[in-house]
Amino acid sequence: MIENFNELSKYTQDLFCEKNKKSKKYEIIKEIKEESLEKKVPIITDDVLNFMIFAAKNKKSKKILEIGTATGYSGIFLAQIANKNDGFLTTIEIDEIRYEKAVENFKKMGLFEKNNLIMGDALEEIPKLDKNIKYDFIFIDAAKGQYLKFFEMCYELLCEDGIIFIDNIVFRGLVAKSKEEVPKRYKTIVRRLNEFIKKLNDEYNFVLLPFGDGVGIVKK
């Protein structure tokens, strides 16, 4: 058992930063990350991002779907993977300000024309996607209380042997707390996440990884 988990998390994040510095557009990526954190926009942590990149790269993902674009930080890495494999990223964001910032960031990276950025509620936009397109990698990182609905919609669009990668699934560790320990304002979200995790564990090819804010992975 690792006792100093926070120290190890920082160590793994530093490794990712060192590797990322080799990118030709490192300064742009760094600027996007720093601006997002400064404005308190929730973005993927570097340790989870590093693992997601590893998974998507080794899957040789061509068609990637992202639920929750935010400022485009995670999407930039996913788009690069998809584009390198002659594919594309489709990403959906409900917040107009964040969507516009994501468009701006994708343009800075030269990725806007090759990929599909959609503004709208994912619950409304996912059903509009082309049913003939099957995605080999799907990343879910949006409204936690809607994770089950997002998942069920996305699973229909997942190709055989495809992967769904779900971030923040343990919600600050609160899913492991007793009902009495969960703050009142989070009780509904935590209850829904616990129900979601149980459903995945019982009915799907699923693993829950306890790092970052919890990563759930489903393989079809």
C-alpha positions, -999 to 999 in steps of 0.1 A, spaced: 0 0 0 14 34 -10 13 57 21 23 90 4 -2 89 -24 -2 127 -30 35 127 -34 33 98 -59 6 116 -79 28 147 -82 57 125 -92 37 109 -120 23 143 -131 58 157 -133 68 127 -155 40 136 -179 50 173 -179 86 164 -188 75 141 -216 51 168 -228 78 194 -231 91 176 -262 59 186 -281 65 213 -307 35 232 -294 43 227 -257 41 265 -249 5 267 -263 -6 236 -244 10 250 -212 -8 283 -217 -42 266 -222 -37 245 -191 -26 275 -169 -54 297 -181 -80 270 -175 -67 264 -139 -65 302 -133 -102 306 -143 -111 275 -122 -123 255 -152 -121 218 -142 -97 200 -164 -83 165 -164 -53 160 -141 -20 152 -157 -17 116 -143 -52 107 -156 -45 124 -189 -12 105 -193 -30 72 -188 -59 82 -211 -34 91 -239 -16 58 -233 -49 39 -237 -61 58 -267 -28 56 -285 -24 19 -279 -60 14 -291 -49 32 -323 -81 52 -319 -94 68 -351 -129 80 -341 -130 95 -307 -160 110 -289 -156 134 -259 -185 144 -236 -175 177 -219 -150 198 -239 -144 225 -213 -116 246 -228 -104 219 -251 -74 208 -230 -80 170 -230 -96 172 -264 -64 186 -280 -46 154 -270 -74 131 -282 -77 150 -315 -40 146 -321 -43 109 -316 -74 106 -339 -59 128 -366 -26 109 -366 -47 77 -373 -66 94 -401 -97 99 -379 -113 127 -360 -125 138 -326 -161 148 -319 -165 168 -287 -196 183 -270 -197 212 -246 -228 228 -230 -213 260 -218 -210 287 -245 -181 306 -230 -160 274 -226 -170 262 -261 -158 295 -276 -125 292 -257 -122 256 -269 -127 267 -305 -100 293 -300 -76 268 -285 -82 242 -312 -75 269 -338 -42 278 -321 -32 241 -323 -42 238 -359 -68 212 -351 -101 230 -356 -107 221 -393 -100 184 -388 -123 178 -359 -159 184 -348 -167 207 -319 -204 209 -309 -220 233 -285 -251 220 -267 -264 197 -241 -249 163 -246 -282 146 -237 -297 164 -267 -267 163 -290 -256 127 -287 -289 114 -303 -282 137 -333 -248 120 -340 -246 98 -371 -256 63 -359 -235 48 -387 -203 61 -371 -190 39 -343 -164 53 -320 -135 32 -307 -127 55 -278 -152 76 -258 -142 100 -230 -169 111 -205 -162 141 -182 -193 162 -178 -222 166 -154 -216 138 -128 -253 134 -120 -259 125 -157 -232 99 -161 -255 70 -164 -275 87 -192 -243 98 -210 -230 62 -207 -261 45 -220 -263 68 -250 -225 65 -257 -224 27 -254 -247 24 -284 -222 44 -304 -192 23 -292 -177 -2 -316 -169 -38 -306 -137 -38 -286 -141 -1 -280 -133 17 -247 -153 42 -226 -130 62 -203 -149 79 -174 -132 106 -153 -141 119 -118 -162 88 -111 -156 87 -74 -164 124 -69 -137 135 -44 -139 101 -28 -174 107 -16 -188 76 -31 -169 56 -5 -183 76 24 -214 67 44 -246 85 36 -242 105 68 -207 117 59 -218 131 25 -226 168 25 -263 175 18 -256 194 -14 -238 164 -29 -261 136 -17 -280 132 -50 -249 132 -72 -231 107 -49 -262 84 -48 -264 85 -86 -227 78 -90 -229 49 -66 -258 34 -85 -239 40 -118 -207 23 -105 -227 -7 -92 -245 -11 -126 -212 -9 -144 -196 -34 -120 -226 -58 -123 -234 -56 -160 -204 -46 -180 -167 -53 -186 -156 -27 -161 -127 -17 -139 -125 12 -114 -91 27 -108 -85 47 -76 -63 75 -88 -69 111 -98 -106 115 -89 -113 80 -99 -112 65 -134 -138 40 -147 -131 20 -178 -155 -1 -198 -145 -23 -227 -172 -35 -251 
